[in-house]
């Protein structure tokens, strides 16, 4: 029995070690990656004095608003799934009145 446990533990560790090389590609958020790239681009333009500080703030706010709109449905889905798992019988519509 102990040998079987050790065997499965070793197989699990070896399997994780094989995935560790590709961990960055396994955990990837394309919307956040695009958001970071856009922010970096605007920041670089400001630091290179291609745009004013006011333009930088305006463009940054637009990028942040766009990202918030893009990820809002995902956040709501995760929030709703947590609510369903934690208390599936509770009706939240009564709380909102």
SVG drawing of the C-alpha trace seen along z (x, -y; Angstrom):
<svg xmlns="http://www.w3.org/2000/svg" viewBox="-38 -68 49 70">
<polyline fill="none" stroke="black" stroke-width="0.4" points="0.0,0.0 2.8,-2.4 4.5,-1.6 1.4,-2.5 1.1,-5.9 4.7,-6.7 4.3,-5.7 1.3,-8.0 3.0,-10.8 6.1,-10.4 3.9,-10.3 2.1,-13.4 5.3,-15.3 6.8,-14.3 3.6,-15.3 3.6,-18.7 7.3,-19.2 6.5,-18.6 3.8,-21.2 5.9,-23.8 7.8,-24.6 4.5,-25.7 2.9,-27.2 2.9,-30.7 0.9,-29.5 -1.5,-27.5 -2.4,-30.6 -3.1,-33.3 -5.6,-36.2 -5.7,-37.6 -7.8,-40.6 -5.4,-41.6 -2.4,-41.1 -3.9,-43.4 -4.8,-45.9 -1.2,-46.0 0.1,-46.4 -2.2,-49.4 -1.2,-51.0 2.5,-50.5 2.1,-52.1 0.4,-55.2 2.9,-55.4 5.8,-55.2 4.2,-57.9 4.0,-60.2 7.5,-59.4 8.8,-60.1 6.9,-63.5 4.7,-62.6 1.5,-63.4 0.8,-65.7 0.0,-64.6 -3.7,-65.4 -3.8,-63.3 -2.0,-60.5 -4.6,-60.6 -7.5,-60.7 -6.2,-57.8 -5.4,-55.8 -8.9,-56.3 -10.4,-55.2 -8.2,-52.0 -9.2,-51.2 -12.9,-51.8 -12.7,-49.6 -11.0,-46.8 -13.6,-47.1 -16.4,-46.7 -14.7,-43.7 -14.1,-41.8 -17.4,-42.7 -19.4,-39.8 -16.7,-37.4 -16.6,-38.9 -20.3,-38.7 -20.3,-35.0 -17.7,-34.2 -19.5,-36.1 -22.8,-34.4 -21.3,-31.0 -19.8,-31.6 -23.2,-32.7 -24.9,-29.6 -22.3,-27.3 -22.3,-29.0 -26.1,-29.3 -28.1,-27.9 -31.5,-28.4 -31.0,-32.1 -33.0,-34.6 -30.9,-37.7 -33.7,-39.6 -35.4,-40.2 -32.2,-41.8 -32.0,-44.4 -35.4,-46.0"/>
</svg>
